[in-house]
Amino acid sequence: MPPIPSDNLILRTNYVLVFGNGIQKTMEFIGITEPDEGDLLIFLPVFPEHGAATFQHPAYVTFYNVGDQDIPPTRVDIPILDNAIDIGIINVDPESNNAINRIQTGVLPSGTDVYVISGPGFRHIYNQADIRGFFQARIAGNQAAILINPSNNVAIGNRHALNPGFRIERGRLYHTDDYGNAMAGMFAVGGRRKRGKRSKRSTKATKPKRSTKGKPSRKNRHRK
């Protein structure tokens, strides 16, 4: 079922509120504020962990009946990804396995936002959107949210932490033969250090100073 229009909410009924950031709360609709207070919708939490009474603007939240099959999946926090070190530009050989996404098994295009996970004898690049979707799908299906080394199918971590010796970094992938993007990254704000400008030095030969031993001045030429 599509979201319920705010005008159709029934007093003293529980609804699932889905916020713009993906967070969901089950709350009881108990009324509307006065017009001079903005006509905000008033809800009480059904579960203690969902906080206190809230006042919601209908434009910033959608409403579903409890148990509706069309409620969008809950956004899942994945600390292992949120805490990745930002390393900026990542240059790779487009023909190497370092540019292959384990989930889609295809070469990623330049400019893709990626996570890089590396460890002893291991370095792999994952599309940010795909690896987040991978974790969220497994969590939603009550499966173990583990990350696998694609070369030997050994787990190297889960959504909370990587195994000892591994690290995760976040950046934007560029191929080593992508000259335009490489140059853009080199001179971009926050990218590589920008070269200083060369000082403008004249290449013209300097004129020799006029000798003082030349002809006497016109004024003194006939003076003896």
Backbone as a chain_set.jsonl record, in Angstrom:
{"seq": "MPPIPSDNLILRTNYVLVFGNGIQKTMEFIGITEPDEGDLLIFLPVFPEHGAATFQHPAYVTFYNVGDQDIPPTRVDIPILDNAIDIGIINVDPESNNAINRIQTGVLPSGTDVYVISGPGFRHIYNQADIRGFFQARIAGNQAAILINPSNNVAIGNRHALNPGFRIERGRLYHTDDYGNAMAGMFAVGGRRKRGKRSKRSTKATKPKRSTKGKPSRKNRHRK", "coords": {"N": [[0.851, -1.203, 0.0], [0.456, 2.308, -0.697], [1.958, 5.205, 1.004], [0.061, 6.614, 3.75], [-2.101, 9.36, 3.386], [-1.712, 12.359, 5.269], [-4.094, 13.552, 6.029], [-5.773, 11.454, 6.333], [-5.247, 10.116, 8.647], [-6.118, 8.355, 11.62], [-7.388, 9.111, 14.786], [-5.87, 8.015, 17.849], [-4.64, 5.77, 16.805], [-2.123, 3.445, 15.879], [0.793, 4.042, 13.938], [3.385, 3.499, 11.5], [6.033, 5.609, 11.284], [8.007, 6.971, 8.807], [10.956, 8.533, 8.338], [12.813, 11.117, 6.557], [15.547, 10.459, 6.629], [15.541, 7.741, 6.693], [15.069, 6.528, 9.123], [12.817, 4.783, 11.254], [9.822, 4.843, 13.209], [7.414, 3.494, 15.434], [4.4, 4.886, 16.253], [1.728, 6.494, 18.092], [-1.01, 8.235, 16.841], [-2.235, 11.187, 18.12], [-3.406, 13.672, 17.796], [-3.717, 17.128, 16.522], [-1.904, 20.156, 16.368], [-2.883, 23.574, 17.213], [-3.956, 25.907, 14.613], [-2.433, 28.306, 14.717], [-0.121, 27.32, 15.701], [1.004, 25.888, 13.763], [-0.294, 23.608, 12.754], [0.73, 21.03, 13.328], [1.339, 17.49, 13.473], [0.642, 15.353, 16.181], [2.284, 12.88, 18.029], [2.58, 9.943, 20.055], [5.067, 7.789, 21.394], [5.07, 4.277, 20.8], [6.844, 2.369, 21.62], [9.27, 2.463, 24.229], [11.933, 3.02, 23.481], [11.654, 4.657, 21.345], [11.537, 7.264, 22.03], [10.158, 10.437, 23.227], [6.967, 12.243, 23.235], [6.177, 13.624, 20.057], [6.158, 16.263, 17.587], [5.143, 16.457, 14.393], [5.795, 17.627, 11.11], [3.776, 17.157, 8.335], [4.968, 17.145, 5.811], [7.511, 16.177, 6.018], [7.633, 13.535, 6.725], [6.492, 10.173, 6.221], [3.604, 8.042, 6.406], [2.57, 4.834, 7.481], [0.429, 1.959, 7.741], [0.713, -0.224, 10.532], [2.575, -3.119, 9.971], [2.291, -3.063, 7.232], [3.209, -4.273, 4.077], [4.586, -2.746, 2.281], [6.204, -0.949, 3.535], [9.192, 0.863, 3.472], [12.57, -0.516, 3.582], [14.37, -0.429, 6.679], [16.862, 1.978, 7.356], [20.156, 0.986, 7.879], [22.651, 1.306, 10.257], [26.102, 1.205, 9.638], [28.85, 0.836, 11.118], [31.482, 0.117, 10.371], [31.782, 1.129, 7.814], [31.053, 3.818, 8.024], [33.108, 4.832, 9.53], [35.308, 4.922, 7.91], [38.542, 5.869, 6.731], [39.137, 8.889, 5.041], [40.631, 9.076, 1.998], [40.705, 10.421, -0.357], [41.626, 10.725, -3.717], [41.889, 7.779, -5.676], [44.013, 6.028, -7.621], [43.988, 3.578, -10.111], [44.881, 0.677, -12.071], [42.918, 0.146, -14.827], [42.605, -2.375, -15.916], [43.248, -4.15, -14.01], [42.601, -6.409, -11.221], [42.158, -4.862, -9.054], [40.357, -2.925, -9.669], [37.932, -4.109, -9.772], [34.621, -4.683, -8.824], [33.397, -6.568, -6.226], [30.74, -7.318, -5.905], [29.249, -6.677, -8.24], [31.032, -7.619, -10.056], [32.328, -6.236, -12.154], [34.227, -3.837, -14.089], [34.794, -0.817, -12.504], [33.634, 2.463, -13.315], [35.519, 5.523, -13.899], [35.502, 8.047, -11.375], [33.797, 6.878, -9.567], [32.454, 6.596, -6.313], [34.062, 4.973, -3.739], [34.918, 2.262, -1.456], [37.92, 1.178, -0.016], [39.343, -1.754, 0.972], [41.916, -3.198, 2.712], [44.611, -5.445, 3.517], [46.819, -7.972, 4.853], [48.422, -9.062, 2.066], [46.188, -8.417, 0.535], [43.958, -6.337, -1.199], [41.194, -4.547, -2.025], [38.604, -3.032, -3.996], [35.511, -1.529, -3.461], [32.343, -0.574, -4.675], [30.732, 2.141, -3.197], [27.89, 2.456, -2.94], [26.985, -0.11, -3.606], [28.209, -1.826, -1.723], [27.11, -0.948, 0.652], [24.426, -1.528, 0.15], [24.656, -4.301, 0.004], [25.322, -5.041, 2.668], [23.021, -4.061, 4.0], [20.958, -5.559, 2.857], [21.581, -8.147, 3.729], [21.39, -7.839, 6.487], [18.711, -7.127, 6.745], [17.6, -9.53, 6.011], [18.15, -11.119, 8.138], [20.644, -12.315, 8.035], [24.126, -13.139, 8.442], [26.111, -10.32, 8.578], [28.699, -10.257, 7.07], [31.942, -9.611, 5.654], [33.603, -10.758, 2.83], [36.697, -12.064, 1.668], [37.217, -12.044, -1.674], [39.021, -13.628, -3.042], [39.592, -15.942, -1.649], [37.378, -16.593, -0.195], [37.322, -16.171, 2.548], [36.279, -14.795, 5.62], [36.742, -11.373, 6.344], [35.882, -9.547, 8.103], [33.118, -7.797, 9.725], [30.042, -5.856, 9.89], [30.637, -4.291, 12.054], [33.376, -4.285, 12.648], [36.652, -4.722, 11.186], [38.733, -7.596, 10.664], [41.771, -8.143, 12.594], [44.617, -6.419, 11.337], [43.538, -5.519, 8.966], [42.288, -2.736, 7.062], [40.078, 0.038, 6.345], [39.237, 2.369, 3.818], [38.071, 5.428, 2.345], [37.24, 6.828, -0.786], [37.538, 8.357, -4.081], [37.466, 6.796, -7.148], [39.835, 6.787, -9.779], [41.032, 5.966, -13.016], [44.316, 4.988, -14.004], [44.955, 5.697, -16.589], [43.36, 7.764, -17.153], [43.763, 10.696, -17.963], [42.668, 13.328, -17.868], [40.987, 13.359, -15.577], [42.882, 12.737, -13.664], [44.511, 14.997, -13.721], [42.643, 16.908, -12.952], [42.168, 16.097, -10.379], [44.671, 16.5, -9.275], [44.967, 19.262, -9.116], [42.788, 20.093, -7.742], [40.855, 21.547, -5.064], [41.636, 20.318, -1.939], [42.687, 18.105, -3.073], [45.657, 16.67, -4.443], [48.769, 18.297, -3.557], [48.988, 21.575, -4.701], [50.918, 22.804, -7.36], [53.369, 25.355, -7.01], [53.413, 28.588, -8.611], [55.628, 29.354, -11.287], [58.187, 31.77, -10.973], [58.117, 34.784, -12.796], [60.632, 35.394, -14.843], [62.678, 37.589, -16.688], [63.776, 36.848, -19.955], [65.257, 38.291, -21.635], [68.349, 39.662, -22.736], [70.301, 41.706, -20.655], [70.888, 45.15, -21.125], [74.122, 46.497, -21.686], [75.756, 48.745, -19.444], [76.214, 52.194, -20.208], [79.375, 53.38, -21.208], [81.509, 55.538, -19.333], [83.633, 56.655, -20.494], [83.329, 57.701, -22.997], [82.646, 60.036, -25.701], [83.123, 63.491, -24.808], [80.653, 65.496, -23.232], [78.283, 67.511, -25.12], [78.323, 70.062, -24.149], [80.857, 70.396, -23.042], [82.562, 69.848, -25.058], [84.241, 71.544, -26.671], [85.794, 72.785, -24.893], [88.916, 73.668, -23.528]], "CA": [[0.0, 0.0, 0.0], [1.223, 3.563, -0.66], [1.853, 5.907, 2.29], [-1.263, 7.152, 4.088], [-2.118, 10.828, 3.457], [-1.83, 12.832, 6.651], [-5.492, 13.882, 6.306], [-6.527, 10.229, 6.574], [-4.831, 9.477, 9.895], [-7.211, 8.167, 12.57], [-6.957, 9.345, 16.165], [-5.628, 6.876, 18.74], [-4.226, 4.627, 15.989], [-0.674, 3.324, 15.725], [1.32, 4.092, 12.581], [4.842, 3.493, 11.337], [6.496, 6.866, 10.708], [9.279, 6.812, 8.1], [11.541, 9.863, 8.179], [13.627, 11.281, 5.355], [16.853, 9.822, 6.756], [15.376, 6.298, 6.724], [14.722, 6.044, 10.458], [11.401, 4.464, 11.411], [9.307, 4.758, 14.575], [5.995, 3.164, 15.566], [3.866, 5.884, 17.17], [0.271, 6.643, 18.134], [-1.472, 9.565, 16.45], [-3.132, 11.657, 19.181], [-4.042, 14.951, 17.521], [-3.08, 18.158, 15.706], [-1.759, 21.423, 17.082], [-3.725, 24.667, 16.735], [-3.437, 26.517, 13.385], [-1.383, 29.295, 14.964], [1.08, 26.582, 16.086], [1.532, 25.228, 12.573], [-1.019, 22.392, 12.361], [1.633, 19.89, 13.386], [0.745, 16.24, 13.918], [1.184, 14.976, 17.486], [2.391, 11.428, 18.177], [3.181, 9.36, 21.25], [5.781, 6.565, 21.028], [4.524, 3.003, 21.261], [7.949, 1.692, 22.296], [10.063, 3.44, 24.988], [13.168, 3.398, 22.787], [11.328, 5.6, 20.274], [11.581, 8.623, 22.545], [9.008, 11.075, 23.863], [5.967, 12.768, 22.306], [6.778, 14.437, 19.002], [5.298, 17.088, 16.738], [5.673, 16.203, 13.058], [5.251, 18.307, 9.943], [3.445, 16.068, 7.4], [5.778, 17.16, 4.595], [8.825, 15.606, 6.271], [7.518, 12.164, 7.204], [5.417, 9.42, 5.592], [2.89, 7.233, 7.388], [2.119, 3.529, 7.016], [-0.205, 1.097, 8.736], [1.624, -1.197, 11.121], [2.521, -4.39, 9.264], [2.177, -2.872, 5.79], [4.307, -4.921, 3.366], [5.287, -1.776, 1.445], [7.053, -0.057, 4.327], [10.559, 0.723, 2.949], [13.494, -1.108, 4.552], [14.999, 0.481, 7.63], [18.273, 2.28, 7.131], [20.977, 0.28, 8.857], [23.952, 1.898, 10.538], [27.211, 0.272, 9.399], [30.008, 1.569, 11.649], [32.722, -0.182, 9.662], [31.852, 1.989, 6.641], [30.951, 5.213, 8.433], [34.373, 5.247, 10.139], [36.4, 4.77, 6.956], [39.453, 7.005, 6.574], [38.961, 9.52, 3.737], [41.952, 9.216, 1.375], [40.605, 11.224, -1.575], [41.707, 10.108, -5.035], [42.509, 6.457, -5.768], [44.347, 5.709, -9.003], [44.161, 2.145, -10.319], [44.964, 0.166, -13.428], [41.554, -0.303, -15.145], [42.596, -3.775, -16.318], [43.635, -5.013, -12.893], [41.534, -6.841, -10.325], [41.93, -3.84, -8.047], [39.243, -2.079, -10.091], [36.731, -4.929, -9.918], [33.665, -4.674, -7.722], [33.097, -7.956, -5.894], [29.314, -7.605, -5.995], [28.826, -6.653, -9.634], [32.12, -8.224, -10.835], [32.565, -5.46, -13.363], [35.177, -2.749, -13.882], [34.106, 0.402, -12.082], [34.017, 3.642, -14.101], [36.181, 6.609, -13.192], [34.62, 8.933, -10.637], [32.947, 6.127, -8.656], [32.761, 6.65, -4.88], [34.407, 3.594, -3.388], [35.618, 1.895, -0.23], [39.075, 0.322, -0.254], [39.67, -2.577, 2.132], [43.217, -3.804, 2.468], [45.183, -6.213, 4.612], [47.976, -8.776, 4.428], [48.263, -9.669, 0.758], [44.811, -8.206, 0.074], [43.484, -4.964, -1.401], [40.061, -4.649, -2.931], [37.821, -1.807, -4.109], [34.072, -1.785, -3.495], [31.449, 0.547, -4.927], [30.099, 2.516, -1.924], [26.454, 2.179, -2.93], [26.752, -1.548, -3.655], [28.6, -2.51, -0.493], [26.089, -0.61, 1.647], [23.246, -2.327, -0.171], [24.969, -5.682, 0.349], [25.173, -5.187, 4.115], [21.643, -3.823, 4.42], [20.127, -6.683, 2.432], [21.863, -9.292, 4.596], [20.856, -7.54, 7.815], [17.245, -7.202, 6.658], [17.231, -10.937, 5.894], [18.653, -11.819, 9.319], [21.845, -13.061, 7.69], [25.354, -12.577, 9.012], [26.627, -9.222, 7.753], [30.147, -10.431, 7.035], [32.616, -9.232, 4.426], [34.387, -11.915, 2.398], [37.798, -11.909, 0.728], [36.739, -12.765, -2.863], [40.024, -14.53, -3.605], [39.624, -17.233, -0.954], [36.105, -16.749, 0.522], [37.539, -16.105, 3.993], [35.722, -13.565, 6.192], [37.752, -10.415, 6.797], [35.266, -8.633, 9.048], [31.665, -7.656, 9.657], [29.639, -4.442, 9.829], [31.122, -3.581, 13.236], [34.834, -4.163, 12.671], [37.434, -5.605, 10.336], [39.646, -8.46, 11.391], [43.079, -7.508, 12.836], [45.506, -6.319, 10.188], [42.848, -4.953, 7.814], [41.849, -1.35, 7.223], [39.108, 0.484, 5.34], [39.418, 3.762, 3.419], [37.013, 5.917, 1.449], [37.773, 7.772, -1.765], [36.925, 8.369, -5.415], [38.341, 6.036, -8.023], [40.176, 7.221, -11.13], [41.918, 5.041, -13.682], [45.63, 5.588, -14.232], [45.047, 6.234, -17.944], [42.37, 8.828, -17.286], [44.615, 11.853, -17.748], [41.895, 14.515, -17.504], [40.576, 13.277, -14.185], [44.073, 12.767, -12.832], [44.934, 16.394, -13.61], [41.633, 17.614, -12.172], [42.398, 15.755, -8.981], [45.935, 17.054, -8.805], [44.867, 20.693, -8.849], [41.529, 20.394, -7.064], [40.923, 21.869, -3.642], [41.539, 19.096, -1.161], [43.378, 17.022, -3.755], [47.087, 16.717, -4.219], [49.286, 19.644, -3.345], [49.043, 22.36, -5.924], [52.247, 23.344, -7.645], [53.516, 26.8, -6.959], [53.658, 29.186, -9.919], [57.003, 29.772, -11.547], [58.361, 33.223, -10.989], [58.326, 35.287, -14.152], [61.949, 36.027, -14.982], [62.896, 38.043, -18.058], [64.785, 36.09, -20.702], [65.987, 39.223, -22.488], [69.688, 40.027, -22.244], [70.31, 43.058, -20.111], [71.722, 46.062, -21.899], [75.308, 46.936, -20.923], [75.729, 50.153, -19.047], [76.979, 53.068, -21.099], [80.689, 53.704, -20.649], [81.711, 56.963, -18.994], [84.826, 57.112, -21.184], [82.98, 58.047, -24.365], [82.877, 61.423, -26.08], [82.676, 64.456, -23.792], [79.331, 66.038, -23.484], [78.271, 68.609, -26.073], [78.613, 71.289, -23.428], [82.281, 70.5, -22.734], [83.345, 69.262, -26.155], [85.226, 72.485, -27.186], [86.528, 73.436, -23.782], [90.288, 73.184, -23.394]], "C": [[0.886, 1.252, 0.0], [1.106, 4.214, 0.711], [0.457, 6.49, 2.496], [-1.202, 8.67, 4.101], [-2.352, 11.287, 4.896], [-3.275, 13.168, 7.02], [-6.323, 12.64, 6.657], [-6.13, 9.51, 7.865], [-6.004, 9.444, 10.882], [-6.68, 8.329, 13.987], [-6.857, 8.034, 16.937], [-5.309, 5.599, 17.96], [-2.713, 4.637, 15.85], [-0.287, 3.321, 14.246], [2.838, 3.938, 12.622], [5.213, 4.784, 10.627], [7.862, 6.622, 10.082], [9.803, 8.204, 7.782], [12.467, 9.902, 6.962], [14.983, 10.611, 5.425], [16.767, 8.304, 6.866], [15.004, 5.727, 8.07], [13.213, 5.821, 10.546], [11.039, 4.398, 12.892], [7.826, 4.387, 14.524], [5.412, 4.065, 16.644], [2.345, 5.963, 17.05], [-0.104, 8.082, 17.797], [-2.509, 10.052, 17.468], [-3.735, 13.028, 18.905], [-3.216, 15.879, 16.658], [-3.008, 19.438, 16.522], [-2.705, 22.467, 16.498], [-3.12, 25.297, 15.485], [-2.321, 27.522, 13.623], [-0.081, 28.643, 15.434], [1.605, 25.728, 14.935], [0.817, 23.994, 12.106], [-0.097, 21.176, 12.308], [0.907, 18.668, 13.93], [1.433, 15.789, 15.213], [1.137, 13.453, 17.626], [3.004, 11.078, 19.536], [3.887, 8.071, 20.85], [5.092, 5.327, 21.588], [5.586, 2.236, 22.054], [8.819, 2.73, 23.004], [11.313, 3.904, 24.244], [12.922, 4.387, 21.657], [11.155, 7.026, 20.787], [10.291, 9.107, 23.155], [8.012, 11.53, 22.799], [6.652, 13.68, 21.285], [5.712, 15.195, 18.234], [5.883, 17.023, 15.328], [4.981, 17.053, 12.001], [4.982, 17.241, 8.888], [4.302, 16.042, 6.141], [7.108, 16.432, 4.779], [8.784, 14.168, 6.754], [6.384, 11.485, 6.44], [4.85, 8.42, 6.595], [2.389, 5.939, 6.751], [1.365, 2.831, 8.142], [0.817, 0.105, 9.264], [1.452, -2.531, 10.391], [2.38, -4.282, 7.764], [3.412, -3.455, 5.098], [5.138, -3.93, 2.543], [6.092, -0.744, 2.244], [8.49, -0.225, 3.833], [11.486, 0.139, 4.004], [14.135, -0.05, 5.438], [16.441, 0.725, 7.246], [19.089, 1.653, 8.248], [22.3, 1.014, 9.032], [25.03, 0.838, 10.35], [28.494, 0.961, 9.844], [31.288, 1.34, 10.87], [32.894, 0.74, 8.453], [31.85, 3.462, 7.023], [32.268, 5.73, 9.0], [35.553, 5.112, 9.195], [37.233, 6.039, 6.887], [39.291, 7.567, 5.163], [40.341, 9.758, 3.122], [41.893, 9.939, 0.037], [40.674, 10.402, -2.844], [42.434, 8.772, -4.975], [42.765, 6.175, -7.242], [44.603, 4.215, -9.133], [44.338, 1.84, -11.801], [43.595, -0.393, -13.799], [41.477, -1.766, -15.544], [42.892, -4.716, -15.151], [42.432, -5.395, -12.052], [41.247, -5.807, -9.25], [40.748, -2.949, -8.403], [37.951, -2.861, -10.232], [35.896, -4.876, -8.649], [33.223, -6.11, -7.449], [31.628, -8.288, -6.116], [28.861, -7.658, -7.453], [29.834, -7.319, -10.564], [32.294, -7.533, -12.179], [33.556, -4.347, -13.058], [34.425, -1.47, -13.569], [34.544, 1.581, -12.934], [34.727, 4.68, -13.245], [35.139, 7.504, -12.527], [33.721, 8.22, -9.658], [33.394, 6.33, -7.216], [32.938, 5.228, -4.39], [34.935, 3.494, -1.955], [36.767, 0.979, -0.626], [39.369, -0.436, 1.033], [40.964, -3.314, 1.815], [43.705, -4.51, 3.721], [46.348, -7.011, 4.095], [47.716, -9.485, 3.105], [46.898, -9.455, 0.134], [44.54, -6.719, -0.068], [42.357, -5.035, -2.412], [39.223, -3.382, -2.86], [36.353, -2.162, -4.27], [33.326, -0.498, -3.815], [30.712, 0.876, -3.619], [28.63, 2.116, -1.884], [26.192, 0.673, -2.869], [27.1, -2.237, -2.34], [27.638, -2.163, 0.642], [24.82, -1.43, 1.408], [23.435, -3.789, 0.193], [24.767, -5.926, 1.845], [23.711, -5.065, 4.531], [20.725, -4.974, 4.033], [20.335, -7.892, 3.337], [21.279, -9.061, 5.995], [19.339, -7.661, 7.807], [16.769, -8.644, 6.576], [17.729, -11.781, 7.045], [19.825, -12.743, 8.983], [23.06, -12.389, 8.314], [25.91, -11.517, 8.069], [28.146, -9.276, 7.767], [30.68, -10.027, 5.678], [33.599, -10.335, 4.079], [35.521, -11.479, 1.468], [37.438, -12.703, -0.53], [37.753, -13.744, -3.429], [40.047, -15.888, -2.92], [38.375, -17.498, -0.107], [36.266, -16.796, 2.045], [37.003, -14.769, 4.505], [36.843, -12.66, 6.682], [37.147, -9.386, 7.749], [33.757, -8.643, 8.92], [31.323, -6.179, 9.706], [30.144, -3.63, 11.012], [32.632, -3.356, 13.214], [35.461, -5.099, 11.651], [38.326, -6.484, 11.213], [40.985, -7.755, 11.584], [43.948, -7.536, 11.578], [44.861, -5.745, 8.943], [42.447, -3.505, 8.113], [40.884, -0.994, 6.098], [39.286, 1.971, 5.098], [38.327, 4.129, 2.421], [37.636, 6.906, 0.469], [36.999, 7.725, -3.057], [37.926, 7.775, -6.398], [38.556, 6.738, -9.361], [41.135, 6.208, -11.721], [43.234, 5.736, -14.025], [45.777, 6.166, -15.633], [44.037, 7.349, -18.196], [43.064, 10.157, -16.972], [43.836, 13.074, -17.268], [41.489, 14.493, -16.049], [41.769, 13.328, -13.248], [44.542, 14.206, -12.636], [43.943, 17.198, -12.77], [41.829, 17.334, -10.691], [43.646, 16.399, -8.429], [45.797, 18.521, -8.393], [43.576, 21.078, -8.139], [41.776, 20.764, -5.614], [40.723, 20.581, -2.868], [42.207, 17.912, -1.839], [44.857, 17.07, -3.446], [47.559, 18.153, -4.081], [49.445, 20.367, -4.67], [50.444, 22.916, -6.127], [52.262, 24.86, -7.512], [53.809, 27.347, -8.342], [55.13, 29.539, -10.067], [57.09, 31.284, -11.523], [58.664, 33.652, -12.414], [59.667, 36.019, -14.214], [62.169, 36.39, -16.442], [63.998, 37.222, -18.715], [65.605, 36.999, -21.614], [67.344, 39.528, -21.877], [69.641, 41.463, -21.748], [71.274, 43.916, -20.899], [72.935, 46.479, -21.064], [75.2, 48.412, -20.591], [76.633, 50.958, -19.955], [78.282, 53.47, -20.435], [80.805, 55.194, -20.395], [82.916, 57.526, -19.717], [84.544, 57.5, -22.635], [83.294, 59.499, -24.659], [82.427, 62.34, -24.97], [81.317, 65.009, -24.171], [79.426, 67.215, -24.425], [78.683, 69.908, -25.394], [80.108, 71.481, -23.239], [83.166, 70.094, -23.895], [84.443, 70.205, -26.628], [85.993, 73.177, -26.075], [87.93, 72.828, -23.688], [90.779, 73.479, -21.993]], "O": [[1.946, 1.258, 0.625], [0.25, 3.825, 1.505], [-0.239, 6.816, 1.535], [-0.331, 9.232, 4.765], [-3.107, 10.663, 5.641], [-3.649, 13.083, 8.19], [-7.422, 12.748, 7.201], [-6.625, 8.417, 8.143], [-6.783, 10.393, 10.963], [-5.65, 7.757, 14.345], [-7.622, 7.093, 16.726], [-5.653, 4.496, 18.384], [-2.095, 5.694, 15.719], [-0.941, 2.69, 13.417], [3.482, 4.209, 13.635], [4.77, 5.033, 9.506], [8.771, 6.124, 10.745], [9.172, 8.961, 7.045], [12.849, 8.867, 6.416], [15.529, 10.226, 4.391], [17.776, 7.64, 7.1], [14.655, 4.55, 8.161], [12.431, 6.583, 9.977], [11.836, 3.959, 13.721], [7.076, 4.892, 13.689], [5.846, 4.033, 17.795], [1.76, 5.555, 16.047], [0.416, 9.026, 18.391], [-3.541, 9.409, 17.659], [-4.52, 13.51, 19.721], [-2.17, 15.501, 16.13], [-3.929, 19.766, 17.27], [-3.264, 22.271, 15.418], [-1.905, 25.24, 15.299], [-1.372, 27.597, 12.843], [0.943, 29.315, 15.555], [2.536, 24.942, 15.11], [1.261, 23.365, 11.145], [-0.14, 20.393, 11.359], [-0.014, 18.784, 14.739], [2.658, 15.839, 15.322], [0.11, 12.82, 17.38], [3.826, 11.815, 20.08], [3.354, 7.32, 20.033], [4.593, 5.335, 22.713], [5.277, 1.546, 23.025], [9.084, 3.786, 22.43], [11.709, 5.063, 24.367], [13.873, 4.904, 21.07], [10.68, 7.897, 20.058], [9.436, 8.316, 23.551], [8.183, 11.243, 21.614], [7.585, 14.412, 21.615], [4.536, 14.828, 18.227], [7.001, 17.485, 15.099], [3.757, 17.186, 11.988], [5.891, 16.475, 8.567], [4.361, 15.015, 5.464], [7.768, 16.103, 3.793], [9.816, 13.631, 7.157], [5.419, 12.143, 6.053], [5.542, 8.004, 7.524], [1.859, 5.939, 5.64], [1.615, 3.067, 9.324], [1.687, -0.352, 8.523], [0.333, -3.014, 10.215], [2.35, -5.302, 7.076], [4.539, -3.16, 5.494], [6.263, -4.239, 2.152], [6.6, 0.224, 1.678], [8.977, -1.354, 3.776], [11.225, 0.28, 5.199], [14.405, 1.07, 5.005], [17.159, -0.197, 6.859], [18.748, 1.778, 9.424], [22.987, 1.307, 8.053], [24.9, -0.285, 10.837], [29.16, 1.605, 9.033], [32.096, 2.256, 10.719], [34.019, 1.096, 8.102], [32.562, 4.264, 6.419], [32.527, 6.933, 8.959], [36.699, 5.18, 9.639], [36.703, 7.147, 6.973], [39.305, 6.81, 4.191], [41.131, 10.541, 3.649], [42.912, 10.064, -0.641], [39.878, 9.483, -3.036], [43.463, 8.643, -4.312], [41.821, 6.093, -8.028], [45.358, 3.646, -8.344], [43.989, 2.644, -12.665], [43.135, -1.33, -13.146], [40.395, -2.351, -15.518], [42.797, -5.935, -15.291], [41.371, -4.781, -12.156], [40.203, -5.865, -8.6], [40.191, -2.285, -7.529], [36.969, -2.337, -10.758], [36.414, -5.009, -7.54], [32.729, -6.789, -8.349], [31.298, -9.418, -6.477], [28.162, -8.589, -7.852], [29.531, -7.559, -11.733], [32.393, -8.188, -13.217], [33.713, -3.954, -11.902], [33.514, -1.088, -14.302], [35.728, 1.691, -13.25], [34.561, 4.717, -12.026], [34.04, 7.692, -13.048], [32.941, 8.875, -8.967], [34.587, 6.246, -6.922], [32.073, 4.377, -4.598], [35.334, 4.483, -1.339], [36.604, 0.104, -1.476], [39.616, 0.176, 2.072], [41.085, -3.97, 0.78], [43.271, -4.213, 4.834], [46.826, -6.752, 2.991], [46.891, -10.396, 3.031], [46.487, -10.241, -0.72], [44.851, -5.934, 0.827], [42.542, -5.526, -3.526], [39.135, -2.737, -1.815], [35.991, -2.99, -5.106], [33.653, 0.558, -3.274], [30.13, -0.015, -3.0], [28.174, 1.511, -0.915], [25.285, 0.228, -2.166], [26.376, -3.125, -1.89], [27.379, -3.001, 1.506], [24.22, -1.955, 2.346], [22.496, -4.449, 0.637], [24.122, -6.897, 2.242], [23.217, -5.869, 5.321], [19.818, -5.33, 4.786], [19.376, -8.586, 3.676], [20.739, -9.982, 6.607], [18.746, -8.219, 8.73], [15.663, -8.959, 7.017], [17.739, -13.009, 6.963], [19.977, -13.814, 9.572], [23.018, -11.21, 8.669], [26.152, -11.793, 6.894], [28.801, -8.446, 8.397], [29.971, -10.09, 4.674], [34.347, -10.798, 4.941], [35.33, -10.634, 0.594], [37.36, -13.929, -0.465], [37.387, -14.611, -4.223], [40.467, -16.878, -3.518], [38.308, -18.496, 0.611], [35.444, -17.389, 2.744], [37.246, -13.729, 3.894], [37.775, -13.111, 7.348], [37.832, -8.449, 8.159], [33.186, -9.388, 8.123], [32.208, -5.334, 9.578], [30.088, -2.401, 10.981], [33.112, -2.338, 13.713], [34.889, -6.129, 11.295], [38.626, -6.144, 12.357], [41.312, -6.853, 10.813], [44.005, -8.534, 10.861], [45.551, -5.503, 7.953], [42.291, -3.113, 9.27], [40.87, -1.63, 5.044], [39.463, 2.746, 6.037], [37.746, 3.273, 1.753], [38.466, 7.728, 0.856], [35.927, 7.124, -3.126], [39.08, 8.199, -6.468], [37.613, 7.215, -9.993], [41.965, 5.648, -11.004], [43.255, 6.935, -14.304], [46.625, 7.03, -15.858], [43.886, 7.817, -19.325], [42.964, 10.674, -15.859], [44.284, 13.779, -16.364], [41.629, 15.498, -15.351], [41.683, 13.898, -12.16], [44.925, 14.597, -11.533], [44.337, 18.055, -11.98], [41.673, 18.222, -9.853], [43.689, 16.8, -7.266], [46.434, 18.966, -7.438], [43.3, 22.263, -7.954], [42.767, 20.353, -5.011], [39.767, 19.842, -3.103], [42.291, 16.83, -1.256], [45.271, 17.452, -2.351], [46.853, 19.097, -4.437], [49.977, 19.818, -5.635], [51.071, 23.428, -5.199], [51.3, 25.546, -7.856], [54.393, 26.648, -9.169], [55.788, 29.961, -9.116], [56.191, 31.985, -11.988], [59.378, 32.965, -13.144], [59.807, 37.127, -13.696], [61.879, 35.592, -17.333], [65.026, 36.94, -18.1], [66.531, 36.544, -22.285], [67.478, 39.639, -20.658], [69.011, 42.325, -22.361], [72.349, 43.462, -21.292], [72.801, 46.778, -19.877], [74.637, 49.208, -21.342], [77.672, 50.482, -20.411], [78.309, 53.85, -19.264], [80.267, 56.01, -21.144], [83.217, 58.713, -19.595], [85.483, 57.611, -23.423], [84.098, 60.125, -23.969], [81.47, 62.034, -24.259], [80.917, 64.97, -25.335], [80.473, 67.852, -24.542], [79.325, 70.757, -26.012], [80.589, 72.614, -23.271], [84.384, 70.001, -23.745], [85.521, 69.719, -26.97], [86.777, 74.087, -26.345], [88.093, 71.61, -23.762], [91.918, 73.155, -21.657]]}, "num_chains": 1, "name": "protein.A"}
